[in-house]
Amino acid sequence: MIDLRSDTVTRPTTAMKEAMMAAPVGDDVWGDDPTVNAFQATLAELAGAEAALLFPSGTQSNLVGLMAHCERGDEYIVGQSAHTYRYEGGGAAVLGSIQPQPIENAADGTLPLEKISAAIKADDFHFARSKLLTLENTIAGKVLSADYIIAATNLARERGLATHLDGARLFNAAVATNTSLKQLCEPFDSVSLCFSKGLGAPIGSALVGSQALIDKARRLRKMVGGGMRQAGIIAAACQHALDHHVADLSHDHRRAARLAEGLAKLPGVEITSQATNMVFARFPDAHIQPLSAWLKEHGVLIEMLYATRFVVHRDINDADIDKVIAVMKAYFSQH
Ligand SMILES: *Cc1c(COP(=O)(O)O)cnc(C)c1O
């Protein structure tokens, strides 16, 4: 199957599995795992942060990030279509007693500054306490501009809010714009990074921030069940991805652009966006069911649940892109 549902479907390479098998390990809840400690130190340095903390998932890394900033009854300002609001089971509210204040994302993924400003509440006992602004980069594959990030985080800071970035695909943004991870993390108080997406690790995310924030996060991580023991096996995979897979993301971006270009030529297909490793398309409603079945029958999996999305990743090669275009072309020439 050519699986374009998500970049989470990537599998560890043989070299990555060898690195995992060879990793020296210890009990990380006791702080004893040398591979985890080395990975966290390397990542913190790379992100220009004081400290980093390994997590089993990006959902947990985001949750703990939000809980490290917000107490019960505080609120975070977040995009309506952001992962931290929409796709994390309402965890911030359920587990953190943190009220989300969602605002509509603009088409480019940004939260308009005037909407952020209007959403920040006065210090009044009627209101939840506005504590945090949360952004996402990339969002639906789109890279937030550096100017926007500076303006939004400055606005938050001026109004006394902390800032968190869901950087599940921040490495895609770094590669696409030829910007260092450090530069992309610098405007934020905390950043969550994923290694199990396009970077190809089987498990693993991390939170970066100040030492004080990470100390608090370590306690919260234990509380939500994320304290792991011989986690060096996971850290070794993440470190291997950092060392060997980051630059490869540019191939995913090139292939996604080629896929979008090929699909755009087909009658009945409207490409609504292509950015970094993602292509979003729209078809007449009547095609959704039969097209989905056709694709599956011809060995192609795409996600059509929330939007029609094709995600390119390191387990997809040029021939796969050609095949997807050919299968789509065959469908639209017969229907
Ligand atoms: C995948 C993802 C996460 C974290 O997801 P997990 O599956 O919990 O690792 C967070 N934010 C975004 C934008 C994501 O795509």
The ligand as an SDF file (V2000), in Angstrom:
LIG
                    3D

 15 15  0  0  0  0  0  0  0  0999 V2000
    0.7880   14.4350   15.4650 C   0  0  0  0  0  0  0  0  0  0  0  0
    0.6300   15.7860   16.0430 C   0  0  0  0  0  0  0  0  0  0  0  0
    0.7420   16.0020   17.4250 C   0  0  0  0  0  0  0  0  0  0  0  0
    1.0230   14.9070   18.4070 C   0  0  0  0  0  0  0  0  0  0  0  0
    0.4400   13.7220   18.1290 O   0  0  0  0  0  0  0  0  0  0  0  0
    0.8200   12.3350   18.8110 P   0  0  0  0  0  0  0  0  0  0  0  0
    0.1960   11.3730   17.8870 O   0  0  0  0  0  0  0  0  0  0  0  0
    0.2110   12.3780   20.1560 O   0  0  0  0  0  0  0  0  0  0  0  0
    2.3070   12.2220   18.8850 O   0  0  0  0  0  0  0  0  0  0  0  0
    0.6140   17.2830   17.8730 C   0  0  0  0  0  0  0  0  0  0  0  0
    0.3860   18.2970   17.0390 N   0  0  0  0  0  0  0  0  0  0  0  0
    0.2810   18.1340   15.7110 C   0  0  0  0  0  0  0  0  0  0  0  0
    0.0600   19.3070   14.8360 C   0  0  0  0  0  0  0  0  0  0  0  0
    0.3980   16.8770   15.1700 C   0  0  0  0  0  0  0  0  0  0  0  0
    0.2830   16.7040   13.8520 O   0  0  0  0  0  0  0  0  0  0  0  0
  1  2  1  0
  2  3  1  0
  2 14  2  0
  3  4  1  0
  3 10  2  0
  4  5  1  0
  5  6  1  0
  6  7  2  0
  6  8  1  0
  6  9  1  0
 10 11  1  0
 11 12  2  0
 12 13  1  0
 12 14  1  0
 14 15  1  0
M  END
$$$$
